[in-house]
Amino acid sequence: MSNVIIVGGSVIGFGAALALADQGHRVRILERSTDEPPSTVDSAATWHRPTVPQFLQSHAFASLGCNLLRDRARDVYDGLRAAGAGEVNLADYPPPMLGGITRRPEDDDLRMVLSRRSTFELVLRERALARPGVSVRTGATVRGLVASGNRVTGVRLADGETIEADLVVDATGRKTAADTWLADADLPGRDVTSESCKIVYYTRYYRQRSERPPGPLNRGFGAGGLWDHYTAVLFLGDNGTFSISLGVLPEDTQMKGLREEEAFTAAVRATPLLAGWVAPGNSEPISPVYSMGSLDNSLRLPVEGQPLVEGFFPIGDALCTTNPAYGRGVSLGLQEAFLLADLLAEHPEPGETQAREFVARSTRLVRPWFEEAVMNDRGRAGLWEATVNGRQPQRPPAGVVTFGTAVAAASQDEEVWRRVANVMMMLKPPSALYADDEIRARVGKVLSGGPPPQLPGASRADLLAAVSADLVAK
Ligand SMILES: Cc1cc2nc3c(=O)[nH]c(=O)nc-3n(C[C@H](O)[C@H](O)[C@H](O)COP(=O)(O)OP(=O)(O)OC[C@H]3O[C@@H](n4cnc5c(N)ncnc54)[C@H](O)[C@@H]3O)c2cc1C
């Protein structure tokens, strides 16, 4: 069994610790933060983590990740439920215009746990640390790799201490410094492909006060819509909480006021789909507004034709990031963690075969999601830029399935709905939606009757008025 160092003690670092410990490996997690981690659901919700700003942003956990926990780490799944997380199946929430669906056995997999990121990570961390052989050292900032030839044999900390290991896992997130570590250690570098998601998020948390959901739950795990200049999504959380996230273009300066609580509330009230949730008596805010931008779709892969680095495995955001709007990051990272654990069972010896297989399998997993995110973000940002700048938006060419056209058609065609749900939940690859002749024909047929009715969002003028009224009042 291997002696593994995981650099980065966050959601995917702990997910990997758990996956590897269950195969008998000894795991040491090195985390730069010096903070004492919280031990309760409430204290976790306000944990200030400067190195993980997305910790305070809305999270939905796709079925891929939820099913992995149910099947391979049942104690985490049960622990989440015990900590107050809910559970939904998307097949219980088909679009109303379908008038119900005919359930299939495979629909049972469209399951999601409803939890704040903070509760999710709290439970995952506690369950990982309960496993034999898993330890975490905080205040340990990795600054470099120790290598022999092309093989990584350990890490170097900021104070110069070196720690040896059979394998090093990079789970340091979207700001990983591993490209510098590789260069400093004279190891082969990587191709980094990166493109802005062109979105900034504003998020606020609430506690529900009404007995029943005070608005429609058109997404099952919450409610939301994507309009021609913004998106607004409500995420049900654990213990009667929910969060609302608004997304706009980063250069949409007139929307900067959304970081103010009053303007944020005004914008939610101007969005009919969500207004009921923040009506007096239905809920109370339990957080300020948290904003986050500078988001990229990114992918780090070995340079083709160069030798591979052995004994070094990037996972989670350190390997690939996709626009958070698609809710894929945690599921992808957990899948990579279990993929690595399975690979080590098949190829326990660090070396070229192990490295090659990891690159092949992890690339096969993440590349389609990365490419889908880039494609969808280009389309959505083009639409938003046109609306914000008063231009006529370009519509996708006829016969091309986009996320927007597929979601629109899903409201009237059960097969399209099922495919959209399976791809959104990552149970089927993007090609099952965008490159499938039957789906293309069905989407074309629905849309040939004209665009389906839009979900009730705010017009550009209404949203501007809501946000600027608050600024004028100041
Ligand atoms: C706005 C937003 C909303 C999101 N919503 C969703 C969602 O709905 N669903 C979903 O699945 N995903 C979502 N994501 C993505 C998800 O948050 C990430 O995929 C996930 O946090 C990645 O986890 P990670 O462990 O790889 O990295 P991180 O959570 O970023 O953690 C990296 C860790 O490494 C530590 N570290 C960094 N450098 C060092 C070093 N040199 N030495 C030691 N430690 C180090 C950091 O302190 C940190 O603890 C969202 C992301 C954003 C930005």
The ligand as an SDF file (V2000), in Angstrom:
LIG
                    3D

 53 58  0  0  0  0  0  0  0  0999 V2000
  -19.1010   30.4930   -7.4700 C   0  0  0  0  0  0  0  0  0  0  0  0
  -18.8940   29.0080   -7.4880 C   0  0  0  0  0  0  0  0  0  0  0  0
  -19.9870   28.1570   -7.3410 C   0  0  0  0  0  0  0  0  0  0  0  0
  -19.8070   26.7740   -7.4530 C   0  0  0  0  0  0  0  0  0  0  0  0
  -20.9010   25.9570   -7.4210 N   0  0  0  0  0  0  0  0  0  0  0  0
  -20.7510   24.6270   -7.5820 C   0  0  0  0  0  0  0  0  0  0  0  0
  -21.8630   23.7630   -7.5650 C   0  0  0  0  0  0  0  0  0  0  0  0
  -23.0150   24.1940   -7.4940 O   0  0  0  0  0  0  0  0  0  0  0  0
  -21.6510   22.4210   -7.6770 N   0  0  0  0  0  0  0  0  0  0  0  0
  -20.3980   21.8980   -7.8190 C   0  0  0  0  0  0  0  0  0  0  0  0
  -20.2510   20.6720   -7.9130 O   0  0  0  0  0  0  0  0  0  0  0  0
  -19.3100   22.7030   -7.8650 N   0  0  0  0  0  0  0  0  0  0  0  0
  -19.4690   24.0360   -7.7510 C   0  0  0  0  0  0  0  0  0  0  0  0
  -18.3740   24.8540   -7.7700 N   0  0  0  0  0  0  0  0  0  0  0  0
  -17.0570   24.2490   -7.9850 C   0  0  0  0  0  0  0  0  0  0  0  0
  -16.4980   23.7010   -6.6710 C   0  0  0  0  0  0  0  0  0  0  0  0
  -16.6030   24.6770   -5.6580 O   0  0  0  0  0  0  0  0  0  0  0  0
  -15.0380   23.3000   -6.8890 C   0  0  0  0  0  0  0  0  0  0  0  0
  -14.9960   22.3860   -7.9430 O   0  0  0  0  0  0  0  0  0  0  0  0
  -14.4250   22.7030   -5.6360 C   0  0  0  0  0  0  0  0  0  0  0  0
  -14.3520   23.6390   -4.5970 O   0  0  0  0  0  0  0  0  0  0  0  0
  -13.0080   22.2150   -5.9440 C   0  0  0  0  0  0  0  0  0  0  0  0
  -12.4920   21.6760   -4.7860 O   0  0  0  0  0  0  0  0  0  0  0  0
  -10.9170   21.4670   -4.5990 P   0  0  0  0  0  0  0  0  0  0  0  0
  -10.7790   20.7190   -3.3290 O   0  0  0  0  0  0  0  0  0  0  0  0
  -10.3530   20.9210   -5.8630 O   0  0  0  0  0  0  0  0  0  0  0  0
  -10.3270   22.9460   -4.4630 O   0  0  0  0  0  0  0  0  0  0  0  0
  -10.6200   24.0720   -3.3420 P   0  0  0  0  0  0  0  0  0  0  0  0
  -11.9360   23.8430   -2.7080 O   0  0  0  0  0  0  0  0  0  0  0  0
  -10.3910   25.3770   -4.0210 O   0  0  0  0  0  0  0  0  0  0  0  0
   -9.5100   23.8280   -2.2310 O   0  0  0  0  0  0  0  0  0  0  0  0
   -8.1310   23.9300   -2.4650 C   0  0  0  0  0  0  0  0  0  0  0  0
   -7.4450   23.7440   -1.1060 C   0  0  0  0  0  0  0  0  0  0  0  0
   -6.0300   23.6940   -1.2930 O   0  0  0  0  0  0  0  0  0  0  0  0
   -5.3970   24.5120   -0.3000 C   0  0  0  0  0  0  0  0  0  0  0  0
   -4.1040   24.9290   -0.8550 N   0  0  0  0  0  0  0  0  0  0  0  0
   -3.9010   25.7120   -1.9410 C   0  0  0  0  0  0  0  0  0  0  0  0
   -2.5880   25.8370   -2.1810 N   0  0  0  0  0  0  0  0  0  0  0  0
   -1.9420   25.1080   -1.2310 C   0  0  0  0  0  0  0  0  0  0  0  0
   -0.5550   24.8460   -0.9680 C   0  0  0  0  0  0  0  0  0  0  0  0
    0.4010   25.3540   -1.7440 N   0  0  0  0  0  0  0  0  0  0  0  0
   -0.2620   24.0430    0.0800 N   0  0  0  0  0  0  0  0  0  0  0  0
   -1.2330   23.5190    0.8860 C   0  0  0  0  0  0  0  0  0  0  0  0
   -2.5440   23.7530    0.6750 N   0  0  0  0  0  0  0  0  0  0  0  0
   -2.9020   24.5210   -0.3880 C   0  0  0  0  0  0  0  0  0  0  0  0
   -6.3870   25.6580   -0.1100 C   0  0  0  0  0  0  0  0  0  0  0  0
   -6.1670   26.3610    1.1080 O   0  0  0  0  0  0  0  0  0  0  0  0
   -7.7110   24.8980   -0.1410 C   0  0  0  0  0  0  0  0  0  0  0  0
   -8.0570   24.4060    1.1320 O   0  0  0  0  0  0  0  0  0  0  0  0
  -18.5170   26.2370   -7.6630 C   0  0  0  0  0  0  0  0  0  0  0  0
  -17.4160   27.0930   -7.7790 C   0  0  0  0  0  0  0  0  0  0  0  0
  -17.6020   28.4610   -7.7050 C   0  0  0  0  0  0  0  0  0  0  0  0
  -16.4060   29.3420   -7.9010 C   0  0  0  0  0  0  0  0  0  0  0  0
  1  2  1  0
  2  3  1  0
  2 52  2  0
  3  4  2  0
  4  5  1  0
  4 50  1  0
  5  6  2  0
  6  7  1  0
  6 13  1  0
  7  8  2  0
  7  9  1  0
  9 10  1  0
 10 11  2  0
 10 12  1  0
 12 13  2  0
 13 14  1  0
 14 15  1  0
 14 50  1  0
 15 16  1  0
 16 17  1  0
 16 18  1  0
 18 19  1  0
 18 20  1  0
 20 21  1  0
 20 22  1  0
 22 23  1  0
 23 24  1  0
 24 25  2  0
 24 26  1  0
 24 27  1  0
 27 28  1  0
 28 29  2  0
 28 30  1  0
 28 31  1  0
 31 32  1  0
 32 33  1  0
 33 34  1  0
 33 48  1  0
 34 35  1  0
 35 36  1  0
 35 46  1  0
 36 37  1  0
 36 45  1  0
 37 38  2  0
 38 39  1  0
 39 40  1  0
 39 45  2  0
 40 41  1  0
 40 42  2  0
 42 43  1  0
 43 44  2  0
 44 45  1  0
 46 47  1  0
 46 48  1  0
 48 49  1  0
 50 51  2  0
 51 52  1  0
 52 53  1  0
M  END
$$$$
